Amino acid sequence: VLIFYILSAWINLLSISLFELDYDKDTGYQSLAVSAGRHITLWVLRVLFMISAILLVVASRLGLPDIGVAILAMIPVIQVLILYKKQYFLRNERYRIAGDLLYLLPAIVFSVI
């Protein structure tokens, strides 16, 4: 689960660098998206999403309850949605707020259950 969170955090950082690619270029900031380009950054994100999915399957096989797997699976699904709906999440830097709130999702869901 810890490795899954670390991968999710890395996905979040790479997603932010894609959202801020033009700004980073203009200000001279060297993010991965600037250094490697949009195409390579998207490829790295796809690989990280696949590794996350594999980790969730392994966690399930090792006995993590189904509800835990389902809640954790919501994190990368929402991260993909943020990337897919780029124009919506660009407004008022919603991508930052949504990306940060994802890490509270398990706590919110478990407090309601």
N, C-alpha and C positions, 0 to 999 in steps of 0.2 A: 504494500500500500504506500509506503514511503517513496519507493522508486516511482510509482505511478504519479504521486504528487509532484515529485521533482520534474518528471517529464511534462506534466501539465503546466508547471511554472515556466519551463523552457518554451513550450508551445505558446504560452501567453506572451512571453517576451518577444519571440519571433513574430507573432501576429502583430504586436504593437510596432515592431520595426517595419513591417509591411505597410501598416496604416500611416506611419510617419516617414515613409521613404522619401518623398519630395522635400519635406522639411529638413530631414537629415542631410540630404544632398546639398540643400541651400546653405545650411549652417556648417557644413564640413564635418558632421558627426559620422564616424565610421561604424555603423551597425553592420550586422551580417547581410542585411538586405541591400545596403549600399555597396559593401565590399564584394559580395558574391552575386548580387543581382536578384531580381524578383523570381526568376525561374528556379534558380538553385535553392532559394529560401523556401519556395513552395514545395520543392522536392523534399527538403529536410523536414518540413512540416508533415508531409504525407508519411514519411518514414516514422516520425515520432508518433503519429496517430496510429499507425499499424502496431508499433511496439506497445502502445497503451492498450490497444485491443487485446493483444496477446497476453499482457500482464493481467488484464481483467479475467480472461479465460483461465489462466493459471491460478489466480486468486480464488476463483470459483471452484476449481478442481481441488484446491487445498483446503476448502472448507469455509471460505468467507460466505456468510449468509447471502441468499439471493437478493434480499433487499439492499444489502450493502453494495453488492456488485451493481445493481440497478442504479443506485444513487451515484456511485462513482462513475458509472457509464454516462450519466447525464453531463458530466463535466466536459469530456471531449466532444460530445454531440452539440452542446451549446457553443463550444469553441469553433466548431465547423460552421454553425449557423452564423456566428459573428463574422467569420471570414466570407461566407456566402452572401450575406446581406450587408456588404461593405458600406453602401451609400447611407443606409439607415444608421449604422453604428458610427459613421464619421461625424454626424451632427453632434455638436457639444461634447465630443470625445466620449460618446456612449460606450465605445469599445473598451475604454479604460475602466469605466465603472462596472460594466458587465463582466469583464475579465477578472476584476478583483473580487466581485461578489460571488463568483463561482466557487471560491474556496470556502465560503461560508455555507454553501448549499447543503453539504452533509449535516452540519450542525443545525441548520434551520429545519431540515426534514426530520431529523431524529428528535428534535425538541417538540415537534407536532405529533409524532407517532406515539 
